[in-house]
C-alpha cells in the first residue's frame, strides 16, 4: 500500500510539472519550484528523471520544455481523472 501511495505522489508531481511547462513553455527549475511549492532540489530530481523518460527536454542550463511524449503523458493523466 505504501509503495502505491508513493507512486501516486510521483505521478501527480510529474503531472503538475508538465502542466506548468504547458502553461509556460520555457521554464527554469526555480520557476517551476515556485509555482508548485516544492523545493528546487526535488524539482531538479523529478526533471532529471522526466528527461530520461523523454517527457521533457533540456534546452539550456536548468531550462526545460515539454516534449510530445510529455504532452501525451499529461493528456492521459487528465483522462484518468474522469
C-alpha positions, 0 to 999 in steps of 0.5 A, spaced: 500 500 500 505 504 501 509 503 495 502 505 491 501 511 495 508 513 493 507 512 486 501 516 486 505 522 489 510 521 483 505 521 478 501 527 480 508 531 481 510 529 474 503 531 472 503 538 475 510 539 472 508 538 465 502 542 466 506 548 468 511 547 462 504 547 458 502 553 461 509 556 460 513 553 455 520 555 457 521 554 464 527 554 469 527 549 475 526 555 480 520 557 476 517 551 476 519 550 484 515 556 485 509 555 482 508 548 485 511 549 492 516 544 492 523 545 493 528 546 487 532 540 489 526 535 488 524 539 482 531 538 479 530 530 481 523 529 478 526 533 471 532 529 471 528 523 471 522 526 466 528 527 461 530 520 461 523 518 460 523 523 454 517 527 457 521 533 457 527 536 454 533 540 456 534 546 452 539 550 456 542 550 463 536 548 468 531 550 462 526 545 460 520 544 455 515 539 454 516 534 449 510 530 445 511 524 449 510 529 455 504 532 452 501 525 451 503 523 458 499 529 461 493 528 456 492 521 459 493 523 466 487 528 465 483 522 462 484 518 468 481 523 472 474 522 469 
